[in-house]
Amino acid sequence: MTFNMDMGTFVVAAIGAWIAFSQLRKINDQIGIAVKNQKMDSLKIVLEIETQMNSRKLEFNKAAKSVREADNKGTLDEGALEIFRDYFNTTKESYLNSLDRLCYCIEKDYISDKDWRTEYRNLVRDIISEFEEDFGEASPYNNIKKINKKWQQS
């Protein structure tokens, strides 16, 4: 009788172990799918931010070109020059805001620091150097400043 109970217990335990293993494998597969989806969502976010940055950078470059061309012609009156300056400053602010958003995502680990450091390290440093007046103590671009400090120290 003991042999039959031991064999019965073994069969029940084996079935239980097989069910548990099967469930754990399914859970593991679901976690793998969730991780893959999370990576894809992060990539979509980054690509959207980069698209915004590129379009804003293009508009910023067009504004700078317009100001330089008008200034070279020497035909601008003070009112027209002021309009060009406003346009230039607006497009610069828009571009810097998009870069600040990217830096925020990096700072908060929404996207991987190591993936973007090599691509944006010099850009961030150069932007801060070129537009020093925009990165003073009261700068609204704190995320750019934080990421620059972090990247330049490493």
Secondary structure as UniProt FT lines:
FT   HELIX           2..73
FT   HELIX           78..107
FT   TURN            108..109
FT   HELIX           113..130
FT   HELIX           132..135
FT   TURN            137..138
FT   HELIX           142..153
//
